[in-house]
């Protein structure tokens, strides 16, 4: 299974924090950019309107014959004037920058007839160029003027050209051509600051999440070890206060469970051990009886008591063995066990052609597989023990048979101690501890025991181990 950092607490906390900051920063940036651009446009429009209105007021105060000369001599940055008999704008603008400028000039000139039009154009690069506010080919050439050295970013500068016509009197129009700044590029400084902010927030979130995620991961590992049957388990008490409290509570619980489990196992061991003495004495007395029929009737229940005692001891030891875990070939264990059972007259065959290595306690795994195989032989007359890899992380040892199966409502109880689903099987005797022992061994290895009916007939017991 591949590692996905987004499945961890640290990854998700960092992702959520960075996304929240990114969304909020993007919204703020859009609002800032729109407001900034609108403010600059309105300021430029107001400046042009004020200058044109001021020039028109000066021309209205002069005699008509002097207006054209004064308009030609007017030097206004970014605006060029002329007095003509006809307006250069035929239809007034209804919206946009031109309409707003026209309304402002008309209001300052007490309702004068003002017409305006605007369009977006590409400005020539800076450098030596003619200052001609009109881009048309028939416009009169303007004097050459030295500007700043050309820049790559200036080659495609976009500006707004505004044409204005203000009626001074009957047959006299003040025509003006002005330049307004076009769409402005995104402020790179603000974008760079935003990226630095995201990086800083991400690093901070990762640090905080690690302070929480590492103790939780260690707590999860300790809980998994406790679930696998280990008793001497504790989680490090570190991290934030809430995590420390959880780790301390887990350690106290693990200690109580360990003590209780140890007491139960010791009591079961002692009880099973102490039962051996009276059972042995009963067997010796029964064997001294001369009547064969009576002796056999007494020895049969004594033998059953011995089997139950041995299985009870095995159940108590399951998962608590001191055997070291080693890497062994599970397929070889299955083949060896199958051969031993066949020598005992049990029809158990092995299907394990390829070696499959697994870290386990070999004797416990062999005991679990033996119990599963003996169940198949007892209740179905035989079975197949197959070993295979279900996924890159799991190894399966399955015992399947062709028997009558088990009632669906009884499958969940098959791993309960002393429970036997004999009504669905063949009525064989037994203590009912075989699958309970296999379940305990699977739990102690961090695996699981899966029991299910097969289709159309048969039963399957799967010992699934981490591989």
C-alpha positions in Angstrom: 0.0 0.0 0.0 1.5 3.3 -1.1 1.9 6.1 1.5 -0.4 9.0 0.9 0.5 12.1 3.1 -3.1 13.4 2.7 -4.3 10.5 4.7 -2.3 11.6 7.8 -3.3 14.2 10.3 -0.3 16.4 9.5 -0.9 16.3 5.8 -4.6 17.2 6.1 -4.0 20.0 8.6 -1.4 21.5 6.4 -3.6 21.2 3.3 -6.6 22.7 5.0 -4.6 25.6 6.6 -2.8 26.5 3.3 -6.1 26.2 1.3 -7.9 28.5 3.7 -5.1 31.1 3.7 -4.9 30.8 -0.1 -8.6 31.3 -0.6 -8.8 34.2 1.8 -5.7 35.8 0.3 -7.0 35.4 -3.3 -10.3 37.0 -2.4 -8.5 39.9 -0.7 -6.2 40.2 -3.7 -9.1 40.4 -6.2 -10.8 43.0 -4.1 -7.6 45.0 -3.7 -6.8 44.8 -7.5 -10.3 45.8 -8.5 -10.5 48.6 -6.0 -7.0 49.8 -6.9 -7.7 49.7 -10.6 -11.1 51.5 -10.2 -9.5 54.1 -8.0 -6.7 54.8 -10.6 -9.2 55.0 -13.5 -11.5 57.3 -11.6 -8.6 59.6 -10.6 -7.4 59.7 -14.2 -10.9 60.4 -15.5 -11.5 63.2 -13.0 -8.2 64.8 -13.8 -8.9 64.8 -17.6 -12.5 66.1 -17.0 -11.2 69.0 -14.8 -8.5 70.0 -17.2 -10.8 70.0 -20.2 -13.5 71.9 -18.3 -10.9 74.5 -17.1 -9.6 74.9 -20.7 -13.2 75.3 -22.0 -13.9 78.0 -19.4 -10.8 79.9 -20.4 -11.8 79.8 -24.1 -15.4 80.9 -23.4 -14.0 84.0 -21.7 -12.1 85.0 -24.8 -13.3 86.5 -28.1 -14.1 83.8 -30.7 -11.3 84.9 -33.0 -8.6 84.2 -30.3 -9.9 80.8 -29.2 -8.2 78.7 -31.9 -4.8 80.2 -31.2 -5.0 79.7 -27.5 -6.1 76.1 -27.9 -3.1 75.4 -30.2 -0.8 77.0 -27.6 -2.3 75.1 -24.6 0.2 72.7 -23.1 -1.6 70.2 -20.9 0.1 66.9 -20.1 -1.6 64.0 -21.9 -4.3 66.2 -23.5 -4.2 68.0 -27.0 -6.7 70.7 -27.9 -8.0 72.3 -31.0 -11.0 74.6 -31.9 -12.9 73.5 -35.0 -16.1 74.1 -36.7 -17.3 70.5 -36.3 -17.0 68.0 -33.4 -14.7 65.0 -33.8 -17.3 62.9 -31.9 -20.6 62.5 -33.6 -22.5 60.3 -31.0 -22.1 60.7 -27.3 -21.1 57.6 -25.3 -23.7 55.9 -23.1 -21.4 54.1 -20.7 -17.8 53.6 -19.7 -15.0 56.1 -19.1 -16.1 58.4 -21.9 -19.6 58.8 -20.6 -18.4 59.5 -17.1 -15.9 62.2 -18.3 -18.6 63.8 -20.5 -21.1 64.0 -17.6 -18.5 65.6 -15.3 -17.5 68.2 -17.9 -21.1 69.0 -18.7 -21.9 69.5 -15.0 -18.9 71.9 -14.6 -20.0 73.9 -17.7 -23.6 74.3 -16.6 -25.1 71.7 -19.0 -23.0 72.3 -22.1 -23.2 69.9 -24.9 -20.3 67.4 -24.4 -19.6 64.4 -26.5 -17.1 61.7 -25.8 -15.8 58.4 -27.2 -13.1 56.0 -26.0 -11.2 53.0 -27.3 -8.4 50.7 -26.1 -5.1 50.9 -28.1 -1.5 49.7 -27.9 0.9 52.5 -27.1 4.3 52.5 -28.9 7.3 51.6 -26.9 9.0 54.3 -24.9 12.1 56.0 -26.4 12.4 58.5 -29.2 8.8 59.0 -30.5 6.5 61.6 -31.8 4.0 62.9 -29.3 0.8 62.7 -31.2 -2.3 61.9 -29.1 -4.2 60.9 -32.2 -3.1 57.5 -33.7 -4.6 58.2 -37.1 -2.3 58.4 -40.2 -3.4 61.9 -41.3 -2.6 63.6 -38.0 -0.1 66.3 -38.1 3.4 65.3 -36.9 4.4 66.4 -33.4 7.9 67.4 -32.2 10.3 64.6 -31.3 10.9 64.2 -27.6 13.4 61.9 -25.7 11.7 59.5 -23.3 12.9 56.8 -21.0 14.8 53.8 -22.6 12.5 51.2 -24.0 11.6 48.2 -21.8 10.4 44.8 -22.8 7.3 45.3 -20.7 6.5 48.6 -22.4 6.3 47.1 -25.9 2.7 46.1 -25.6 1.4 48.8 -23.2 -2.3 49.2 -23.5 -3.9 52.6 -23.0 -7.4 54.2 -23.3 -7.7 56.9 -26.0 -10.5 59.4 -25.2 -11.9 61.9 -27.8 -13.9 64.8 -26.5 -16.0 67.5 -28.2 -17.3 70.5 -26.1 -19.6 73.0 -27.8 -18.3 76.6 -27.1 -20.8 78.4 -29.3 -22.8 77.9 -32.5 -20.3 76.5 -35.0 -17.4 76.4 -32.6 -16.3 73.2 -30.9 -13.4 72.5 -28.5 -12.0 69.1 -29.5 -9.6 67.3 -27.2 -7.7 64.1 -27.3 -6.5 62.5 -24.1 -4.8 59.3 -22.9 -5.9 57.3 -19.9 -4.0 54.4 -18.4 -5.2 51.1 -19.7 -5.6 47.8 -17.7 -2.7 47.7 -15.3 -0.7 44.5 -14.8 -1.0 42.5 -11.6 1.2 43.9 -8.8 4.0 41.4 -8.6 5.1 42.5 -5.2 1.7 41.7 -3.7 1.7 38.2 -5.4 5.3 37.5 -4.1 4.2 38.6 -0.6 1.2 36.2 -0.8 3.4 33.3 -1.9 5.8 34.0 1.0 2.8 34.1 3.4 1.5 30.8 2.1 5.0 29.2 2.6 5.3 30.6 6.1 1.8 29.4 7.0 2.4 26.0 5.6 5.6 25.5 7.5 4.0 26.7 10.7 1.0 24.4 10.2 3.3 21.4 9.5 5.2 22.1 12.7 2.1 22.3 14.8 0.5 19.3 13.1 3.7 17.3 13.7 3.6 18.2 17.4 0.1 16.6 17.5 0.4 13.9 14.8 3.6 12.2 16.1 2.2 11.5 19.7 -1.1 10.3 18.1 0.8 7.9 15.8 2.8 6.5 18.7 -0.4 6.1 20.6 -1.9 4.2 17.7 1.1 1.9 17.5 0.8 1.2 21.2 -2.9 0.4 20.8 -2.1 -1.9 17.9 0.5 -3.7 20.0 -1.9 -4.1 22.9 -4.6 -5.5 20.5 -2.1 -8.1 19.2 -1.7 -9.5 22.7 1.3 -7.7 24.1 0.9 -6.8 27.7 4.0 -4.6 28.4 2.8 -1.7 26.2 3.0 2.0 26.9 2.7 5.1 24.8 5.1 8.1 25.3 3.4 11.0 27.2 4.3 14.0 25.1 2.8 16.7 22.9 -0.1 19.0 23.7 -1.9 18.6 27.0 -4.9 16.8 25.4 -2.7 14.3 23.7 -0.7 13.8 26.9 -3.9 13.1 28.8 -5.0 10.6 26.2 -1.6 8.8 26.3 -1.6 8.7 30.1 -5.1 7.3 30.1 -4.1 4.7 27.6 -1.1 3.6 29.6 -3.2 3.2 32.7 -5.8 1.2 30.8 -3.0 -1.0 29.3 -1.5 -1.6 32.7 -4.9 -2.7 34.1 -5.7 -4.9 31.2 -2.2 -6.5 31.4 -2.6 -7.3 35.1 -6.1 -8.7 34.6 -5.1 -10.8 31.6 -2.0 -12.1 33.4 -4.2 -13.1 36.4 -6.7 -14.8 34.2 -4.0 -16.8 32.4 -2.3 -17.7 35.6 -5.5 -18.9 37.1 -6.3 -20.9 34.0 -2.8 -22.4 33.9 -3.0 -23.3 37.6 -6.5 -24.8 37.3 -5.6 -26.9 34.2 -2.3 -28.0 35.9 -4.1 -28.9 39.1 -6.7 -30.9 37.2 -4.0 -33.2 35.8 -3.3 -34.8 39.2 -6.9 -36.0 40.0 -7.4 -37.0 36.4 -4.3 -39.1 36.4 -5.4 -40.7 39.7 -8.8 -41.5 38.2 -7.2 -43.1 35.1 -5.0 -45.3 37.3 -7.9 -46.5 39.4 -10.1 -47.1 36.3 -7.3 -49.2 34.7 -7.3 -51.5 37.8 -10.9 -52.4 37.2 -11.1 -56.0 35.9 -14.5 -55.6 34.1 -13.5 -54.5 30.6 -16.9 -52.9 29.8 -16.9 -50.9 33.0 -13.3 -49.9 32.6 -13.9 -48.6 29.0 -17.0 -46.6 30.2 -14.8 -44.9 32.8 -11.8 -44.3 30.7 -13.7 -42.6 27.9 -14.9 -39.6 29.9 -11.5 -39.4 31.6 -9.8 -39.1 28.2 -12.3 -36.4 27.2 -11.4 -34.5 30.4 -7.7 -34.8 29.5 -8.3 -33.4 26.0 -10.3 -30.5 27.4 -7.6 -29.7 29.9 -4.9 -29.7 27.3 -6.9 -27.5 25.0 -7.7 -25.1 27.8 -3.9 -24.8 28.5 -3.4 -24.2 24.8 -6.0 -21.4 24.8 -4.4 -19.8 27.8 -1.0 -19.9 26.1 -2.3 -18.6 22.7 -0.9 -15.1 22.1 1.2 -15.2 25.2 4.1 -17.4 24.0 7.6 -16.3 24.7 8.7 -17.7 21.3 10.7 -15.1 19.3 9.2 -14.0 16.0 11.2 -15.1 13.0 10.8 -14.9 9.2 9.7 -18.3 8.0 8.2 -19.8 4.8 4.5 -20.1 5.5 4.1 -22.4 2.5 6.8 -24.8 3.9 4.9 -24.9 7.2 1.7 -25.8 5.4 3.4 -28.6 3.3 5.0 -30.1 6.4 1.8 -29.9 8.4 -0.1 -31.5 5.6 2.3 -34.4 5.4 2.1 -35.0 9.2 -1.7 -35.0 9.1 -1.8 -37.4 6.1 0.5 -39.7 8.1 -2.2 -39.7 10.8 -4.8 -40.7 8.3 -6.4 -37.2 7.8 -7.2 -36.3 4.2 -5.5 -32.9 4.2 -3.6 -31.8 1.0 -1.5 -28.7 0.6 -1.6 -26.1 -2.2 1.5 -24.0 -1.6 3.9 -24.2 -4.5 5.6 -20.8 -4.1 7.5 -19.7 -1.0 5.9 -17.0 1.0 7.9 -15.4 3.8 6.1 -14.0 6.9 7.3 -12.7 10.3 5.6 -14.8 13.0 5.9 -17.3 15.8 6.2 -20.5 13.8 4.9 -22.9 16.4 1.8 -20.8 17.1 1.0 -20.5 13.4 1.4 -24.2 13.0 -0.9 -24.8 15.9 -3.6 -22.6 14.4 -3.3 -24.2 11.0 -3.5 -27.7 12.6 -6.7 -26.8 14.4 -8.3 -25.5 11.2 -7.2 -28.6 9.3 -8.4 -31.0 12.0 -11.8 -29.2 12.0 -12.0 -29.7 8.2 -11.1 -33.4 8.5 -13.5 -34.0 11.4 -16.5 -32.3 10.0 -16.0 -32.6 6.2 -13.8 -35.7 5.9 -10.9 -33.7 4.6 -9.8 -30.4 3.0 -7.2 -28.4 1.2 -4.7 -26.1 2.9 -3.7 -23.3 0.5 -1.2 -20.5 1.1 -1.1 -17.4 -1.1 -0.6 -13.7 -1.1 -3.9 -11.8 -1.2 -2.2 -8.3 -1.5 1.2 -6.8 -1.1 0.4 -6.4 2.6 -1.4 -9.6 3.4 -0.7 -13.3 3.4 -3.5 -15.9 3.6 -3.4 -19.5 4.8 -6.8 -21.0 4.0 -8.3 -24.4 4.8 -11.3 -25.2 2.7 -13.5 -28.2 2.6 -16.5 -29.6 0.7 -18.6 -30.3 3.8 -22.1 -29.3 4.7 -21.0 -25.9 6.0 -22.4 -24.0 9.0 -25.7 -22.2 9.5 -25.1 -18.5 8.8 -26.4 -17.4 12.2 -23.8 -19.7 13.9 -20.7 -18.6 12.0 -20.0 -15.6 14.3 -20.1 -17.9 17.3 -17.6 -20.5 16.0 -14.6 -18.7 17.7 -16.3 -18.7 21.1 -14.7 -21.1 23.6 -16.6 -24.4 24.0 -19.1 -23.6 21.3 -19.7 -26.4 18.7 -22.0 -26.1 15.7 -22.3 -29.9 15.6 -25.9 -29.8 14.4 -24.8 -28.4 11.1 -21.8 -30.8 10.9 -21.4 -34.5 11.6 -22.0 -34.6 15.3 -18.3 -35.3 16.1 -17.2 -34.8 19.7 -14.8 -32.0 20.7 -14.2 -29.3 23.3 -14.9 -26.5 20.9 -11.6 -24.7 21.5 -9.8 -25.2 18.2 -11.0 -22.1 16.4 -10.9 -20.0 19.6 -7.2 -20.9 19.8 -6.7 -20.0 16.1 -8.5 -16.7 16.7 -6.3 -15.8 19.6 -3.1 -16.6 17.7 -4.3 -14.5 14.7 -5.0 -11.6 17.1 -1.6 -11.9 18.7 0.0 -11.6 15.2 -2.0 -8.5 14.2 -4.0 -10.6 11.8 -7.5 -12.0 11.7 -9.5 -15.2 11.2 -12.2 -15.2 8.6 -14.8 -17.9 8.6 -17.4 -18.3 5.8 -19.4 -20.7 3.8 -18.4 -21.5 0.3 -20.7 -21.6 -2.8 -22.3 -23.9 -3.6 -21.0 -26.1 -0.8 -18.3 -26.2 1.7 -16.6 -24.1 4.4 -13.6 -21.9 4.4 -11.3 -20.8 7.3 -8.8 -18.1 6.4 -5.9 -17.1 8.6 -4.9 -13.7 7.3 -1.5 -12.3 8.5 0.3 -9.1 7.7 2.9 -9.8 5.1 
